[in-house]
Amino acid sequence: MSLWLIVPLALLLIVIVLILSSFIHFHFRLCRQGKDDRIEFDIRALFGSVKIHYEVPTLVFKNLQEGVKVKLEETGTGPLKEQPDKDGHIDKGTVTRWLDDFKLALRATKGLRKWLKETLSHVRISQLDWSTDFSLGDAAYTAAAAGALWGMKWTAAGWLSGQVRLQRQPRLFVVPVFQDELQFSTVLEGKGKLPLSYALYAGFRLGIRVLKVKGGLRQWIALIRRQRDEAG
C-alpha cells in the first residue's frame, strides 16, 4: 500500500479514536433568590468546538389560569443554527401535552424506560451542590422545617445516586435564618459528563428500539414535527 494512502488513513483513524474517546460535558445551575429565578444549562462537546448555552432569565408565576411565564435564550458555537429567544407559558394544558407526548414515545419505542435507565447509568456527576437559606418568620417553625428539608435533600440525593454515577458525595446545605419575616433562597449547581461513544451507541440502540415497534418510526416523526410546530 502506498505511503501517501497509509498516512491519511492513519490520521483519520487517530481523529476518530480521539473523537470517540471524548466526552459530552454539561453544567447546570438553578437559582432562586427572593422573587428572582434563573436557570442555566451548558453543553460542551468535541473538545470545546461545540458549545450550547441555554438560559431562562424569566420564570414568573402569573396565576393558576396562566401558569408560569418562561423566557428561553439559546446561544452556541459550532455547526449550530442560531435560535431566537422564545417566550411562552407553562400551564395545565402544557403539562398535559408533555404527558401525552411521553406516553406516545413509550408506545412508539420498545423498552424506552429501560433504555433511559441504562443511558443515565453512564452519566458521571462530578459536582452536585445544593444550598438553601430560608426563614418561616418563626424560630420554632423554621427549625422544624430545616430538619424536614435536610431529609428531603438526602432522599433526593439517594435517589439520584441510583440513577447516575456520583463521582463525589453531594454537598448539601440547609441554613435556617431566624428572623421575623419570610425569606427563601436556593442554589442547585452540578457538573457532569457522558462518553461521546456511549451517546452515539445509545442513539443507535434507540433507533433499533423504535424500529421494533410497528409504526414506531412514523409516530416519532409525527411527534417531532408537532414539537417543531409548537416551538415555531
N, C-alpha and C positions, 0 to 999 in steps of 0.2 A: 504493500500500500504506500502511496506517495506521502512524503513528509508534509507536503502542502495540504493534504487531506487530514492527516493524523492530528496536526496542531489545532486546526479549528474544531475538530470533533472533541479533542481533549479539553479545550477551553469551554466548549458548550457543556460538556459533562460536568466540569467544575462549577460552572454557573448554576446548573440545575441542582447539583448537590448543595450548594450554598443556599439557594432559594428554599429548597425543601427542608433544610436544617434550621431555617429561621423561624421566628415566632410572630404571631399577631399580638401586639401589646395593647392593653386598654387601661384607661384610668377614668374613674367616675367620682363625682363629688356632688352631694346633695346637702344643701344648706338652708336652714330656716332661722331667721333672726327677727323676732317680733312679727311684723306683717310682711317682711321681705323674704321671698323664696328664690332660689336659684338652683338649677340642675345643669351639670356639665358632664359631657361624656366625650372622651378622646380615644381614637383608634389609630395605631401606627403599625405599618407592616412594610415588608421588603426593605429592611434596614433604614427605615425612615423616609423612603422615596414616596410612600403613600401615607398621607395623614388626613384624618377626618375629625372635625370638631363639631359636636352638637351642643347647643346651649339653649336652655329655657330660662330666659331672664324674667318672664312674666308668667306667674302662676297665681291667679286670683279666683277665689271662690265668690261667685256672684250671688246665687241663691239656689234653692232646691230645684227650681224650674230650669234655669240656665246652666247649672252645674259649675264647672271650673273653666275659666278663660286661660288659654295657653298660647304663648308665642314661641315658635321654634326657629332658631337660627342655625344654619349649617354652612360650614366652610371646609375647605380641604385643598390638598395639593396632590399631584399625580394625575393619572388618567381619569379624572372625575369631572362631572358637569356641575358647574356652579348652580346651586339651588337658591331661589328667592326665599326670603323669610316667610314663614307661614303663621297665620293666626287662626285660632279655632276654639271650639268649646268642647269639653268633655262632660256629657250629661248622661242620663239614664239610657237614652237611645244609643249613644256612642258605645257605652259598655255592653249593651245588648248585642250590637253589631259585632263587637270584638268576640263575644262569646260564641255567636253564630259562626263567625269565620273560623274560630278554633275548632268547633265541632265539625265543620266541613273539612278542615285539614285532617282531623282524626279519621274521618270516614274515607278520605282520599289517600291515606297513607297507611300501609301495613306496619303496625307496631311503632307509631310515632312517639309515644311516651317512652318506650324502651330506647329508641334512637336518641331522644333528647337526653335521657339519663346517662347513656353511655358517652355522649358528646360532652356533657357537663363534667363527667368524671375525669376528663383530660384537661380541664381548665385549672390553672395553677394560680392561686391568690397569694401574692407576696406581701400585701399590706391591707389591713382592714381596721380602720379606726372609727369609733362611733362615740361622740361626746354629746352629752345633753345637760344643759343648765335649766332649772325651772323653779318656779315658786307657785304655790296654790293660794298664797295670801294668808295662810295659816300654818304655823310651825308644825303642829301635830300632823295635819293632813299632808303637808309636804314631806315629812319624814316617812310616813306610811307609804306614800306614793313612790318615794325613792326606792324602797325595798321591792315594791311590785315591778318597777321599771327595770331594776337590776335583773330580776328573774326573767322578765320578758326578753331582755337583750341576750342573756346567756342561752335561753331557749332558742332564739333565732340563730345565734352563732352555732349552737349544737346541730340544728337542722342543716345549716349551710355546710358544715364540715362533712355531712353525709352525702352532699351533692357534688362538691368540688374538692380540690386538693388545697388545703390550707398549709402553706409553707412556713407560716409564723402564727403564733397564737394571736387572735384578735385583741386589740386594745380597746376596752370598753370603759367609759367614764360616765358616771351619774353624779352631778353636782347639785344638791339641793340648796336653794337660795332662800334664806329665812328673812323674808321681808313681807310687808303688809299689802302687796299688790301682785297681781298675776304677772308671770313672766315665763317665757319659754324660748329656748334657742337650741338647735341641734345641728350637728355637722356629721355626715357619714361620708367617709372617703376610702377608696380602695384602689388597688393596682393589681393587675394580673396579666396572664398571657396564655395563649393556646398555640401549640405547634402548628405551623402552616401546613405541614404534611398531613397532620390528622384532620385539619379543617377541610382540605381537599378530599381526603378519604371519606370523611363524614358526608360531604356534599354528594359524592358518588353513591354512597350507601343510601342516602335519602332518595336519590333518583331511582335506584333499584326498587326501594320500598314503594314508591309511588307507582311504578310500572306494574307491580304485582297486584294492584287493585284495579279491577275493571272500571275504566272511565276515570281513573285517578288523575292521569295527566290532564285530561280535559277539565276536571274540576279545579285543579291547581291553576291552570291558565285563566279560567274564569275568575278565580279568587284574586289572582294578581292583577288582572285587568280592572276589577272592581276597586281594589285598593288604589290603583293609579288614578282612576277616575275620581275617587273621593278626595285624594290628595291634590289633584289638579284643580 
